[in-house]
């Protein structure tokens, strides 16, 4: 955490009564930086935090949402360079999303830039093993299709425009880059059961080229459609387990929570 603004992170978490040292199991830098497709001076700091609830919260029900966003900017305002966006999940919410194959959550499990604090003993590798499945790969395809349809204006409002990018390049190149990135990583996941982060250099360079105007919108769309077809083929050919091991995931959560509570609770003399 040496290069992160720790004081700001602590302050942001404290807004929701979350103590970095007491109950945070994992902090991971995500977003464009994690993927290796950041453009210097453009992107904000995106973090994912996984926390343990306190015992009374776990037993009596969560006193706050199991997932929440904490930001330096007010809700509704876009983040800019230097801002911090933190997605916070309880461990059980995070593990549940991993079992469902949520691409953003799965990427966190493979991200290299992380901080674990007092909970360095948590075996995230077991969670990876239990949640690896073709169903997760299908989730990549589903998310990519939804984003493609929004880009094409076929799903809801075409609310993907960053005005400064549209003015400069004719379309939202950052959104297009994330669509392609999702498809490339889904194909890798279905083929290997893993996600390389940061992305392989050639792929990352191509996406940065897209983000900085190296493609027309028709050219970017054609690339995205090609990547989508490759993702479909990878899903058909995948040898990963068809479904996640939900029993193993539940047992992992039970063991992890039990060990965490033993370390957090103190016995009065």
N, C-alpha and C positions, 0 to 999 in steps of 0.2 A: 504493500500500500504506500510505498515511499513516494511515488510520483503523483498520487492522488491527493486532492485537498482534504485531508482527513478531518480537519476541524469542521469544514462545511458539511461533510458527510455525517458526522456525529450530530451536528445541529439539525440537519434535515430529518434524521431518524428519530431524534428526540421529540420532534413535533407529534409523532404517533406513539410516544412512550416506548420506543425501542432502544435498548441499550446495546451499543456495538460490542462491548466487551462481555456483557452478561449473557445475551441470548441470541446472538447472530452466529449461525453455523457457516455461512459462506457469503463472500462478496466477490462478484465476478464482473470484469469489464466486458460489456457486450457492444452491440451496435456495429457501426462500420469499422471501428478500430479493431474489434475482435476478428472480424472477417478479413481484415487487411485491405479494405477498399476505401479507406478514409481519404478525403481530399484535404490537404493541409490547410488549417485555418477556417474550415467550414463546419466541421462536426462538433457537437457537444459531447459531454461525458455521459455515457449510458451505463448504468450499473444494474445488476440483478442481485438481490439480497434474499437469502433463505434464512428464516429465523425459527427458533424453538419458542413455542408459547410458554409462558410461565405455568406452573402446575395448576393453580386455581383457574386459569383461563382454559387449560386443556380439559379439566374435569367438568367445569360448570358451563362450558361453551365459550367460544371466542368473544372477547370484549371488543374486538375490532375485526375488520374483514380479513379473511384468509389470504386475500391478495389486494394490493393497493399500490397506487402510484404517488410518489412524493417528488415534487419538482421545485426548482428555484424560481421558475416562471409561474405566474398564476394560471389556473386551469383555462384552457382556450387559447392561450398565447403560445406561439411557436417558440421552441428552444433555439438558442443561438450559440455561437462559439463561446465556450466558457461556462455555459449553463450545465446543470446536473439534473438528470432524470433517473430516478431510482424505482424500479419495480420490486416490490417486496412480497414474498410468499411465505406462508408457513411451510414447514417441511412436508406435512401431509398433503397440502395443496400442490406443492411443487412435484412430489412423487406421483400424485394422481395425474397431473398433466403430462409428465414424462411417460407414464404407462399408456396414455392416450395418443402418444406420438407427436405432441405439440413441437413443431420444428424449433421455435425459439427456445423452449425449455431444453430440448435435446442438445442444442448448440452449447448451452451453458455447461453441460456435463463434460464437454470436450475443450472448453476455453482454457487457454494457458495462463492468463493473467488473473490470478485469484488470491484471496486472503481467507484463511480459515480460523485464525485466532485460537481460542481455547479448544475449539472443536475439531482440531486437526486430525483426530482419530476417525472421523466419519468416513466410512468406506463407500465413496461415490462409485467406485468401479463395480460394486455389486449391483447398484441401482442401474447402471448401464447394462449389465448382463441380463438383468431381469426384464428390462423394458425393450430390449432390442427385438424388432419384429418387422415383418412385411406390413403389418397394420400401420406402423409408424411411417413407413415409406409411402403408404397410400395417403397418409395425412399430408405429407409434403406435396403430393400431387393435388390434393384437394385445395390446399392453401394457395398453391400456384395458380390453379384454375380460377379461383375467386379473384385473385389479384389481376390476372389477365383480363377477366371480364370487366373489372372496374376500370382498368386502363383503356379498354376498348369501348367503355360506356355502356356495356350490356348489363351490368349489375348495379342497381342503385344510381346515385349521382356519381359523375366522374370527378370525384373530389380528391384528386391525386396531384393537383397542380401546386407547385411552388412557383409563384409569379416570376421571381428573378430568373429561374431556370427556363421557364417557358419563354420569357422575353429574350434570353440569350441564345437558347438552342432550339426553340420551337415546341418543346414538350418537357415534361418532368423527367429529366434524365436520372435523378436519384431514385425515383420510384421504379423506373424501368430497370435500373441496375439491381435493385433488390429482387425484382421478379426473376431475373435471370439467375442471380445468385442462389435463390431458393431452389430452382430446378437443378442446378449443377450439384448442390450439396445433397439434394434428395437422391440423385443418381449415385453419388459416392456412397451414401448411407446404405442404400439397397444392395450395392455391390460388395461393400466391405464391412458393414455394421459400424462404421465410424464416420466422423466428420473431421477433416483436416482444418485446423485453425492455427494461424491465419490460413486463408485459402492458398492453394498452390500458386506460385508466382505468376505463371502465364495467365491463369484464369483471373486472378486479381488485377493484373495489368489490363486485361481486356475490359473488365467491368469499370475500372477507373477511366479508361478511354471512353467508354460509353457515357459515363457521368460527366465528362468534360467536353462533350460535343463531337466525339469521334464517329458517331452513327447518326444518320437521319432517323426520324421516328419510324418510317417503314422498314428501314434496315434493322433497327433495334427490335421491332416487332417480329420480323422474320427470324432473327436469332432466338428470341424467346420461344417462338413456336417450335423451332428445331430442338431446343433444349427440353421443351415439354414432351415432345415425341420420344426423345432419348430417355426421359424419366419414365414414361409409360412402358417402354421396352425393358428398362431395368426392373420395374415392378413385376412384369410378366416372367422375367428370368431369375428373379431373386431366389436365393437358397436360404435366406434368413428364416427363423421360426415364423409361422403364420401369425401367431398371437403373442402378446407379452405374457410373461409368467406373473400373473396377478397374485397368486399365492406367495410367491417368493418376494414380490414387492411389499405385500402386507407384512410378511415376517421381518423383512429388512426395516420397515418403518417401526414395528413394535420393538425390535431390538435396539434401534438407534434412539428412539424416544426414551426407552428404559434407561439406557446408559447416560443420556443427557440429563434426565431428571435426577439420577443418583448424584451427578456431579454438581447440579444446580441447587439441590435442596440441602439444608443444614439441619441437623438434629439438635434441639435445645437440650442442654444438660439437665 
